[in-house]
Amino acid sequence: MADVASPDIELPHNWTPRIYQGRLWNYMLRGGTRAEVIAHRRWGKDEVALHWSAVAAHDRVASYWHMLPQASQARKAIWDAINPHTGKRRIDEAFPLHLRKRTREQDMFIEFKVGSTWQVLGSDNFNSLVGSPPAGIVMSEWALCNPAAWAYLKPILDENGGWAMFITTPRGKNHAHAMLQMALRNPKWFAEVSNVLKTGRFSKSELEEQREEYRAMYGKDQGDAMFEQELMCSFEAAILGAYYGLEMADAQREGRIGSVPHDPSLPVFTAWDIGRTDDTSIWFYQVAWGEIRVIDHFKASGKDPKHYAEACHGREIIVEEHGENGKPVKWHLGAPIPESAHRIAYRYGLHWLPHDAKPKTFASPRSGLEQLRDFGIKAKITPKLSVQDGIMSARATLPHCWFDEERCDFGIESLRNYRREWDDEAKIFTDNPVHDWTSHASDAFRYLSLVWRNPESEKPVEKPRFLHDLTASEVFWPSQSSTSVQRERI
């Protein structure tokens, strides 16, 4: 198409899609609005997205976003990225300077002469953005992005008729895999898995060379997993650097991720990770016979103590009713509840807060512990332990856990994808966790692992002992026993 501001410039500019990119490109040209492409490295995912954004921005005046998992990596991966074949910045190829009104390098922001804007952002700060809502977004490396970003943006695009493109390589069976399965069943979506065998992008010798490079960097097993993930687009490959990958895979295989109902006879405990400007994460769990029954997970960002207290109190209710077949029907928070429904309230034990809840939190001179107590949250502070020791504790705890798949879906995905940083220069994994959308739920679970055996929090109410329950020593030498006996029941 020709640009209305500069008729001599054609869009896409000096570029045509490759054969295997054509299906996605043609879908968008025909007015498609939802697309997910799982594609191998060097497929040209961001290249297609950039050129499509240029076309869209000159077809409809609006705001457009190109989002990566973290704002810190967006500059390197997109804004400053150089095309090795031409030596030019990729954004300058997709968005020629003649089409621009202004470019803000610091904000990674472009305003076009036609009035549209385009910006590179991170999915880690999507809800802090101000200005015009987008009419088109690209979620690059979607498998590593915060899935809550799409939950936040979807209603905006539904309302304004905007489009969304999700491009990624796999990272295990996480939210990207779940969205792919949905998209394959939905005729309104474009969905495609494009591995190297399908595209023919590399020769057999090039593929073998790449496999050997991965093995040299990561070792044989992890190198093969990296090859399967990055080039064969396998969802089965292990997530490299994942702390709890094996433990979560065991939980899935052993059936410990499924339906885990609330047991009214047991107290409910919580484990928190408190964020000031980012997410606060709360796990809800019960303990019985050495099992940790993780029945719920809650997260929110930038809220005050009252909001989190109300979230806990709101989750006190589980609604059940016997259906036509005699099976229980459940309504969860926010669903319409019939008048005939039977309500069962949670009976809370302790709420466990992180050690940094002792100093002032929630932007207040009073501690988070004090503020939450104002709203009926009976809380204690978890022991302080190093991150690495806490991770080892979490690994030892996971085999005891049963997770409710529906209510804990975000928390489960966080645990699956929580991983170590990769040092690209040293070619090793560091001891530091990646700080991203997975961090808060994983930190909260780390605290859970430190306290779930706590004797004070799990000690049952002691029942009175009667004379017929006592031993001979307690009957004939009562002074040597501190037991209080209710003799009137004899």
MOPE-V313826 format. One record per residue. N is the residue number from 1. RES is the residue in one small letter. PSI is psi in whole degrees, -180 to 180 (* if undefined). BURIAL is b if it has 24 or more other C-alpha atoms within 12 Angstrom, else e. D_FIRST is the distance of its C-alpha to the first C-alpha in Angstrom with 2 decimals. Layout:
# MOPE-V313826
N|RES|PSI|BURIAL|D_FIRST + N|RES|PSI|BURIAL|D_FIRST
This chain:
# MOPE-V313826
1|m|156|e|0.00 + 2|a|144|e|3.81 + 3|d|135|b|6.62 + 4|v|-27|e|9.25 + 5|a|-32|e|12.05 + 6|s|89|e|11.35 + 7|p|-19|e|9.57 + 8|d|-6|e|10.77 + 9|i|124|b|8.97 + 10|e|142|b|5.85 + 11|l|136|b|5.34 + 12|p|147|b|7.33 + 13|h|115|b|9.54 + 14|n|41|e|11.96 + 15|w|141|e|12.13 + 16|t|145|e|12.15 + 17|p|147|b|14.26 + 18|r|166|e|17.85 + 19|i|-46|e|19.37 + 20|y|-10|b|21.11 + 21|q|-10|b|18.11 + 22|g|-36|e|16.22 + 23|r|-45|e|18.07 + 24|l|-46|b|17.19 + 25|w|-45|b|13.45 + 26|n|-35|e|13.43 + 27|y|-45|b|15.71 + 28|m|-39|b|13.51 + 29|l|-33|e|10.49 + 30|r|6|e|13.26 + 31|g|13|e|14.27 + 32|g|148|b|16.91 + 33|t|-12|b|18.72 + 34|r|121|b|21.42 + 35|a|137|b|21.37 + 36|e|127|b|24.08 + 37|v|120|b|24.01 + 38|i|111|b|27.29 + 39|a|155|b|26.62 + 40|h|168|b|28.73 + 41|r|141|b|28.70 + 42|r|23|e|26.14 + 43|w|-28|b|23.92 + 44|g|34|b|21.06 + 45|k|-51|b|20.94 + 46|d|-32|b|20.12 + 47|e|-48|b|17.61 + 48|v|-44|b|15.52 + 49|a|-41|b|16.18 + 50|l|-47|b|15.24 + 51|h|-36|b|11.76 + 52|w|-39|b|11.26 + 53|s|-37|b|12.86 + 54|a|-43|b|10.56 + 55|v|-47|b|7.52 + 56|a|-40|b|10.26 + 57|a|-24|b|11.78 + 58|h|0|b|9.12 + 59|d|-33|b|8.88 + 60|r|124|b|12.70 + 61|v|116|b|15.14 + 62|a|-177|b|17.63 + 63|s|144|b|19.36 + 64|y|139|b|18.38 + 65|w|142|b|21.02 + 66|h|111|b|21.41 + 67|m|137|b|25.03 + 68|l|171|b|27.58 + 69|p|-43|b|31.19 + 70|q|144|b|32.63 + 71|a|-33|b|31.46 + 72|s|-29|e|33.57 + 73|q|-11|b|31.63 + 74|a|-39|b|28.14 + 75|r|-46|b|28.43 + 76|k|-43|e|29.55 + 77|a|-31|b|27.27 + 78|i|-59|b|23.93 + 79|w|-46|b|24.30 + 80|d|2|e|26.46 + 81|a|138|e|25.45 + 82|i|135|e|25.10 + 83|n|113|e|23.32 + 84|p|-21|e|26.48 + 85|h|-27|e|24.72 + 86|t|-19|e|23.20 + 87|g|10|e|25.47 + 88|k|155|e|22.69 + 89|r|140|b|22.24 + 90|r|-36|b|19.68 + 91|i|-30|b|18.44 + 92|d|-30|b|18.00 + 93|e|-42|b|15.88 + 94|a|-37|b|13.57 + 95|f|82|b|13.83 + 96|p|146|b|14.39 + 97|l|-31|e|17.31 + 98|h|-19|b|15.78 + 99|l|-8|b|13.70 + 100|r|145|b|16.97 + 101|k|-42|e|19.75 + 102|r|157|e|22.26 + 103|t|124|b|23.01 + 104|r|105|e|26.18 + 105|e|-41|e|27.42 + 106|q|-40|e|30.32 + 107|d|-3|e|28.39 + 108|m|54|b|25.41 + 109|f|135|b|23.29 + 110|i|132|b|20.16 + 111|e|128|b|19.32 + 112|f|159|b|16.04 + 113|k|-27|b|16.21 + 114|v|-11|b|14.40 + 115|g|-17|e|17.33 + 116|s|160|b|16.30 + 117|t|156|b|18.49 + 118|w|138|b|18.59 + 119|q|147|b|21.96 + 120|v|130|b|23.82 + 121|l|173|b|26.88 + 122|g|143|b|29.71 + 123|s|-7|b|30.62 + 124|d|-10|b|34.17 + 125|n|31|b|33.75 + 126|f|-36|b|31.22 + 127|n|5|b|33.71 + 128|s|1|e|34.52 + 129|l|145|e|31.10 + 130|v|166|e|30.88 + 131|g|-165|e|28.22 + 132|s|135|e|25.39 + 133|p|151|b|25.07 + 134|p|152|b|21.87 + 135|a|-2|b|19.25 + 136|g|135|b|18.17 + 137|i|148|b|20.41 + 138|v|125|b|20.70 + 139|m|95|b|24.32 + 140|s|141|b|24.75 + 141|e|49|b|28.13 + 142|w|-36|b|28.60 + 143|a|-21|b|32.00 + 144|l|-7|b|33.31 + 145|c|161|b|31.80 + 146|n|114|b|33.95 + 147|p|-21|b|33.48 + 148|a|-21|b|34.58 + 149|a|-41|b|31.27 + 150|w|-38|b|29.53 + 151|a|-34|e|32.46 + 152|y|-39|e|31.92 + 153|l|-25|b|28.15 + 154|k|-48|b|27.88 + 155|p|-32|e|29.37 + 156|i|-47|e|26.96 + 157|l|-34|b|23.86 + 158|d|-39|e|25.71 + 159|e|-41|e|26.38 + 160|n|7|e|22.99 + 161|g|26|e|21.00 + 162|g|175|b|19.44 + 163|w|158|b|18.60 + 164|a|134|b|20.60 + 165|m|124|b|20.28 + 166|f|119|b|23.63 + 167|i|135|b|23.85 + 168|t|164|b|27.26 + 169|t|160|b|30.08 + 170|p|155|b|33.19 + 171|r|62|b|36.04 + 172|g|-177|b|38.60 + 173|k|71|b|38.60 + 174|n|-152|b|37.44 + 175|h|-29|b|34.96 + 176|a|-39|b|32.02 + 177|h|-43|b|34.07 + 178|a|-41|e|35.02 + 179|m|-38|b|31.44 + 180|l|-45|b|30.52 + 181|q|-40|e|33.40 + 182|m|-46|e|32.31 + 183|a|-35|b|28.68 + 184|l|-27|e|29.93 + 185|r|-13|e|31.92 + 186|n|115|e|29.33 + 187|p|-16|e|26.99 + 188|k|-11|e|24.61 + 189|w|153|b|24.05 + 190|f|129|b|22.44 + 191|a|135|b|25.15 + 192|e|139|b|25.67 + 193|v|121|b|28.24 + 194|s|94|b|27.19 + 195|n|178|b|30.14 + 196|v|-28|b|30.74 + 197|l|-31|e|32.47 + 198|k|-39|e|29.48 + 199|t|-26|b|26.91 + 200|g|26|e|29.32 + 201|r|-30|b|27.92 + 202|f|151|e|31.46 + 203|s|167|e|34.45 + 204|k|-40|e|37.75 + 205|s|-37|e|39.32 + 206|e|-38|e|36.53 + 207|l|-42|b|36.97 + 208|e|-38|e|40.73 + 209|e|-41|e|40.34 + 210|q|-40|b|38.21 + 211|r|-43|b|40.82 + 212|e|-35|e|43.59 + 213|e|-43|e|41.80 + 214|y|-41|b|41.52 + 215|r|-38|e|45.18 + 216|a|-35|e|46.23 + 217|m|-42|b|44.49 + 218|y|-6|b|45.43 + 219|g|164|e|48.31 + 220|k|-54|e|48.35 + 221|d|-50|e|47.96 + 222|q|-31|b|45.34 + 223|g|-43|b|43.59 + 224|d|-38|b|43.32 + 225|a|-40|b|42.08 + 226|m|-41|b|39.38 + 227|f|-46|b|38.34 + 228|e|-38|b|38.25 + 229|q|-51|b|36.25 + 230|e|-32|b|33.69 + 231|l|-34|b|33.11 + 232|m|-3|b|34.48 + 233|c|44|b|33.04 + 234|s|130|b|36.51 + 235|f|-10|b|37.31 + 236|e|-18|e|40.97 + 237|a|146|b|41.15 + 238|a|146|b|43.08 + 239|i|118|b|41.27 + 240|l|131|b|42.22 + 241|g|3|b|44.44 + 242|a|132|b|44.84 + 243|y|-40|b|48.20 + 244|y|22|b|48.89 + 245|g|-48|b|46.94 + 246|l|-42|b|50.11 + 247|e|-40|b|51.84 + 248|m|-34|b|48.96 + 249|a|-39|b|48.60 + 250|d|-42|e|52.35 + 251|a|-40|b|52.11 + 252|q|-46|b|49.48 + 253|r|-35|e|51.48 + 254|e|4|e|54.75 + 255|g|21|e|53.46 + 256|r|9|b|53.79 + 257|i|111|b|50.33 + 258|g|-136|b|50.46 + 259|s|120|e|52.25 + 260|v|94|b|54.64 + 261|p|158|b|56.31 + 262|h|136|b|58.13 + 263|d|110|b|61.91 + 264|p|-20|e|63.79 + 265|s|-8|e|66.88 + 266|l|146|b|65.17 + 267|p|155|b|64.02 + 268|v|131|b|60.36 + 269|f|158|b|59.55 + 270|t|153|b|56.42 + 271|a|128|b|55.10 + 272|w|150|b|52.75 + 273|d|122|b|50.46 + 274|i|126|b|49.92 + 275|g|146|b|46.90 + 276|r|-58|e|46.83 + 277|t|-16|e|43.15 + 278|d|-158|b|41.82 + 279|d|143|b|42.89 + 280|t|134|b|46.41 + 281|s|137|b|47.20 + 282|i|126|b|50.21 + 283|w|141|b|51.65 + 284|f|127|b|54.17 + 285|y|158|b|56.76 + 286|q|154|b|60.20 + 287|v|130|b|62.74 + 288|a|127|b|65.17 + 289|w|42|e|67.23 + 290|g|-1|e|65.26 + 291|e|140|e|61.91 + 292|i|112|b|59.22 + 293|r|101|b|57.43 + 294|v|104|b|54.15 + 295|i|-13|b|53.41 + 296|d|160|b|50.59 + 297|h|140|b|48.18 + 298|f|144|b|46.79 + 299|k|150|b|44.36 + 300|a|166|b|43.12 + 301|s|133|b|41.95 + 302|g|24|e|43.42 + 303|k|167|e|45.96 + 304|d|171|b|49.59 + 305|p|-36|b|52.74 + 306|k|-40|e|53.22 + 307|h|-45|e|49.88 + 308|y|-35|b|50.85 + 309|a|-43|b|54.36 + 310|e|-34|e|53.09 + 311|a|-40|b|50.81 + 312|c|-46|b|53.94 + 313|h|-35|b|56.00 + 314|g|-28|e|53.27 + 315|r|12|b|53.34 + 316|e|-15|b|57.06 + 317|i|126|b|56.47 + 318|i|130|b|55.88 + 319|v|129|b|56.10 + 320|e|148|b|57.59 + 321|e|144|e|58.69 + 322|h|123|e|60.08 + 323|g|-168|e|57.86 + 324|e|-34|e|58.92 + 325|n|11|e|59.63 + 326|g|3|e|61.54 + 327|k|146|e|58.80 + 328|p|137|e|57.84 + 329|v|133|e|54.64 + 330|k|141|b|53.17 + 331|w|132|e|51.15 + 332|h|177|b|49.64 + 333|l|128|e|48.84 + 334|g|-12|e|46.65 + 335|a|152|e|47.20 + 336|p|135|e|49.17 + 337|i|122|e|52.82 + 338|p|153|e|55.31 + 339|e|-28|e|58.63 + 340|s|-2|e|60.50 + 341|a|151|e|58.89 + 342|h|128|e|61.14 + 343|r|137|e|60.24 + 344|i|122|e|61.24 + 345|a|143|e|61.06 + 346|y|145|b|60.48 + 347|r|102|b|63.54 + 348|y|141|b|62.27 + 349|g|-122|b|64.05 + 350|l|154|b|62.80 + 351|h|122|b|59.39 + 352|w|121|b|58.88 + 353|l|154|b|57.02 + 354|p|162|b|55.97 + 355|h|-24|b|58.34 + 356|d|7|b|56.05 + 357|a|-8|b|56.71 + 358|k|-46|b|60.08 + 359|p|176|e|58.72 + 360|k|137|e|56.93 + 361|t|177|b|53.65 + 362|f|35|b|51.19 + 363|a|41|e|51.32 + 364|s|151|e|54.98 + 365|p|-12|e|58.29 + 366|r|152|e|59.62 + 367|s|157|b|58.86 + 368|g|-35|b|56.57 + 369|l|-47|b|59.70 + 370|e|-42|b|61.47 + 371|q|-42|b|58.59 + 372|l|-33|b|57.99 + 373|r|-28|e|61.71 + 374|d|-25|e|61.54 + 375|f|24|e|59.45 + 376|g|18|e|61.72 + 377|i|106|b|60.18 + 378|k|105|b|63.15 + 379|a|155|b|61.73 + 380|k|165|b|62.95 + 381|i|134|b|61.46 + 382|t|155|b|60.67 + 383|p|149|b|62.39 + 384|k|125|e|60.64 + 385|l|152|e|59.71 + 386|s|156|e|57.46 + 387|v|-44|b|53.98 + 388|q|-41|e|54.91 + 389|d|-37|e|58.14 + 390|g|-37|b|56.30 + 391|i|-41|b|53.81 + 392|m|-38|e|56.81 + 393|s|-41|b|58.32 + 394|a|-40|b|55.17 + 395|r|-41|b|55.16 + 396|a|-24|e|58.78 + 397|t|-35|b|58.07 + 398|l|-38|b|55.12 + 399|p|-15|b|57.37 + 400|h|-1|b|59.28 + 401|c|143|b|56.22 + 402|w|127|b|55.00 + 403|f|136|b|51.62 + 404|d|116|b|50.44 + 405|e|-36|b|47.05 + 406|e|-51|e|45.62 + 407|r|-18|b|46.84 + 408|c|20|b|46.53 + 409|d|-44|b|43.14 + 410|f|-43|b|41.60 + 411|g|-40|b|44.79 + 412|i|-45|b|45.04 + 413|e|-35|b|41.53 + 414|s|-45|b|42.44 + 415|l|-38|b|45.57 + 416|r|-33|b|43.79 + 417|n|0|b|41.20 + 418|y|125|b|43.48 + 419|r|167|b|43.63 + 420|r|156|b|44.82 + 421|e|147|e|42.88 + 422|w|125|e|42.04 + 423|d|106|e|43.07 + 424|d|-27|e|40.59 + 425|e|-47|e|42.90 + 426|a|-14|e|46.12 + 427|k|43|e|44.44 + 428|i|159|e|46.47 + 429|f|135|e|46.20 + 430|t|178|e|47.80 + 431|d|0|e|50.20 + 432|n|133|e|47.79 + 433|p|149|b|45.71 + 434|v|131|b|42.00 + 435|h|103|b|41.67 + 436|d|-158|b|38.86 + 437|w|-19|b|38.59 + 438|t|-14|b|41.32 + 439|s|-44|b|43.89 + 440|h|-46|b|45.37 + 441|a|-36|b|46.24 + 442|s|-38|b|47.54 + 443|d|-43|b|49.65 + 444|a|-38|b|51.06 + 445|f|-34|b|51.98 + 446|r|-43|b|53.66 + 447|y|-39|b|55.85 + 448|l|-42|b|56.56 + 449|s|-23|b|57.86 + 450|l|-18|b|60.34 + 451|v|-9|b|61.93 + 452|w|-23|b|61.86 + 453|r|2|b|65.37 + 454|n|120|e|66.70 + 455|p|-34|e|70.18 + 456|e|-37|e|70.31 + 457|s|-22|b|67.07 + 458|e|0|b|67.94 + 459|k|124|e|71.71 + 460|p|157|e|72.72 + 461|v|126|e|75.02 + 462|e|126|e|78.54 + 463|k|147|e|80.64 + 464|p|143|e|84.34 + 465|r|136|e|86.76 + 466|f|168|e|89.97 + 467|l|-38|e|93.31 + 468|h|-6|e|92.80 + 469|d|-9|e|89.63 + 470|l|159|e|91.53 + 471|t|167|e|93.05 + 472|a|-40|e|96.81 + 473|s|-40|e|96.42 + 474|e|-28|e|94.54 + 475|v|-48|e|97.24 + 476|f|-19|e|100.36 + 477|w|62|e|99.08 + 478|p|-25|e|96.74 + 479|s|-21|e|97.24 + 480|q|2|e|95.30 + 481|s|141|e|92.30 + 482|s|7|e|90.00 + 483|t|135|e|89.12 + 484|s|123|e|89.67 + 485|v|134|e|91.39 + 486|q|90|e|91.51 + 487|r|-17|e|94.99 + 488|e|-12|e|95.13 + 489|r|-4|e|93.05 + 490|i|*|e|95.72
